Amino acid sequence: PDALFVWGRAPAQGWRLAVIDRARGDRRWHRDFPNDMPILDVIPARDDAIVLCGDVTRSILALRHEAGETKELWRRRLYESFDAGLPLLIAGGSVIHGDRETNRILAVSLARGNIQTEGLSAVRRFLGGRRLRDYRADREALYVLTEGTLACFVFHDLYRPRITREALVLDVLARERDIDAQLALGRTLLAGGEAQAALGFLNGVLWDQWALPAQAEPLWQLLGAAQEESARAGNTVVRCVPAPPELEIDGILNEPWPLATALTLDRPASITAVQAPHAMVPAWSGPNDLSAKFFCAWDAECFYFALDVRDNVVLLHDDEASAWLGDCLIIDVDPEGDGGLFGAGGDRMLTLFLTVQPPQPNDADAKTFKGRYKLKVSEDRTGVVYECALRWDDLGFDGVARKAAPGATFGFNIVVADDDTGTGARQALSINASHVLSSKRDRAWETYIPDFFPRIVLEDAPGGQPAPESR
C-alpha cells in the first residue's frame, strides 16, 4: 500500500521495473530485464515483488530489495504461452497464475518457488472439458470462471481441529453402508496425506457395495482426487523382465508373456472419468464394461507390451472427430525419465485404434516409428488385444548415452478411452491417473504429466512372485 509498482520498456535497457514511494514520489529501487523477458505482471507480497515475465517462455520470480541491493529469491520456469491477460493473485501462501491458452491455473509457493501441484487437483479436474476465462481469490476461496460456469474452491484451513481418523473408522464400522461416514473417512485420509490408503479404501467401497448412481457420484469424485494424489507420489513402479524368444507381435495372446510382473486393472481404482461439463464421473458398470491385463518385456532391440482389454462394446475409432469417438489406446512415453509437469522434448504420445478408414499418409513432419504393433478383437469377441514392440532407438536410447540394460528406467503409461454409445468416451482405464483425458482430443497434451508417470524398470532375469490380481 505504500509503494507503486511501475514497469515498461526502457530505451536501450530492455524492460524496467521501478518501485515508487507513494507518499514522496521518489524511486526506491529498480530492476532491469532483457528484451526477451518482457514484464507481464507484478504483484507485491509483503517485502517482495513477484514478477511474471517472458515473451513466449514464461517465468515467475521473486525479488527482494534490502541493504541497497536487489536480490532474486527464486525463479520458476513455467511453460510456453502467448496469453498475457490474467493477473497474478496472492492467496493461501502462494502466488496464483492462470493462463487461458494452456487452460491451467498454477499455484507457486511464495516461500520456495516450487509449484504446488497437490493443492489444485480439484481445479484441474474442473477445467477438464472447460475453457478458463477468469479467476479471482479472497481469504477463503478461489473463484474460477469458464464458459457458462462459475465455480468456488475453498482453501483448506490447516488450523481447524480435525476429527481423528480412528473415530471415523469406528463410524464406518458402526454404519457399514453409510455413504456419509465413508466419505468422511476418505476425505480425512486424503487430507492427511495418505492418498494410497484413501485410494484403497474408496476403491473397496465402490467395488464391494455397488452404490446407487446418486450415492456413487460423490464417491467417484473423491476417488478421482485420491487417484491423482496417489499418482503424484511418483511411486508406481512396473517391473519389466527379459522377453521370451518366442514372443510374437500378432494380436493373439498365445505367447508366454511374463505373468509374474503382469498388472490386472479391473477395479474402480484403474478407472477415471473422461472430463466433460456434462459428465464428471465414469459410467462404469464393472470389469466386463472395461478392464485389462497389462504385460511387458524387453530385449536388446525393443520394449514389448501387451494389453488384453475386456470391453463389452467395441466401437471403431474416428481419429478425425473432435471428441474421443470410438475406442482408442493412448501410449504415453517419457523416454528420458526426466519427468516434468508438461510434455516436452522427446516425450511421446502414440495412439492405436481399430478403424474402417484406409491408412492416411504421414505428415511431412511426423516421425516414422520402426517398431511393430498389432491389435485385434479378441477371439471370444469380448474386447480387444493390443501387442506392441517399440524400438529403443525410437525411444531415445542411442546405445551410448542411454542403453537398454538392467536398471534402466523410463516413464510410461497406457490410457484406454472407452466409448460405449458412439457419442464419445465417458471413461478411461490407465495404470495410474497421470493422464486424465478431456473429452476433446486436441487437449490431450494439457493433462499429460510425465512427473507422475509409472516407471518401467528393466530387470535382468524373470522371477519373483506373481503380482496381485487387482489394483
Steps between C-alpha positions, in 0.01 A plus 500: 500500500790743549667432163409505132634241257558644152646311206549535127754505221810707579707642212822303445444293815217267399238504775501671840305453821504807728363516855376851587433635849131586502534793746811675365502390138870408493637170374591246767666247270482353151587182313579467127398204283634403155298550180392135482355515854220759479323564830139380483382556859633590845338454839635589847531228766602668828859617440536317170395561140369202303562548127350310205719546193591346169410536135387146413681297767357621832680531833395624840751636750517666843710813564598656833678831553700532820823670606510691172498183289228325300515122541325228303356259759385237255406452135261241356468427130137431411409413139462648153198720433387815320226590750574795729154611606446349848657663808710349775320447833631434851300245702569226751878554515529466121498718193220387268549525124248400235555467127214480251702357212635204697172487699654456841536670836825460693584574863867583572626506859599849613759355735692267266367549148397137451176421315231384742364215289319336789281800580307553178394150394129588534553810283683297235220244487244778471686657204503167315251551215456872580677818389649735759382860470588672829563443870508691829588415860429625849611381844269199489457382142611494137230585244545367146295616202471287185262511205159491666622376842622665819658281770618571855789304656550537874851513648558232763538646850813341646419630850150356525484205740440174316302198601747216559532225244434240769162656580406500133601134461268415789222694325548295183501172694189598694317624192620253238313639199482864608636703206556811714721309744699348213546839334617653829765230546611527136538879526694472826744247355551721195542823699743323732735416215403132484396498135578133446292400802213722380525344154486147639209579734284676238584234242374237743181692583407543133590140415332329797181702532403607146320807630212654307608770249391792721704357789792387287565840337669666803697180560627499140591869527699440818659192342611724211679729747663199669611363161672828408663547842622140496649550153683812624687292755696363203544155652323288236764258369446236230760222486605398149684169452679362191274391214464129421643416156165377368325835553299593190319826421185363339206623711443150641607433858636151449860582595650458849481867606651537851222437753704583810514870410157536335250759627128428529297821461142404578393711799370858539852620592604448134200686353484878450234727356562664162457860610203681347254762631205260479666194660749519785496131604557184292204295375675178609288192565776251585792301351298384198441866415870591517800318649838379380811295569836662421818307413847632411846365413822617334803394301793680337283618212155591641275572793198271466158529657160338462162614625208258517198732525158369599230726356141392441448772236784534247461800269720604208689823564465822299834680528370806313223571753547773760396260781619149587248326275548125514762311701865601495826409674729794592863409570693755710880479510756715682809334347759697696312455827558866582137571591357851481154642555444528124603303194825625342809394311494131414174420681265290286127442476399225258154365415374161378143425398274294275359689204334443162684789336798419275842597643571871465838632377727638770547875534829623364621580852366182662756257639484150352539224759672178403335285767226241455143490622185297453151532645204269456160439644554213745415148389201481737372842376512649850756775440818596315858371525787745438859381450786744438876501456658847537860520383747647747646743246149639443477556876824698523726214610801554273712220645762748622361766731197284576510122475223243537652304787396367842429792731398740223169680559258719308152645545209315343123482520213361293153656482202324341222741398173304510197613299193278546239718328664647190466852647843518664697326773380559854759288677859387464727234645865559592782372720476819705335842468797688351303568181130576561334558163287796401204425275673703225776316312699815421549564873662167579842660563358736765464221758810302398724513813828304463596573864231257612537226238559144625865398471598203286807337657697253290608186685760243399306178558141386543389397845325618811149441615197565280355848533166538682202425280340841556611859544 
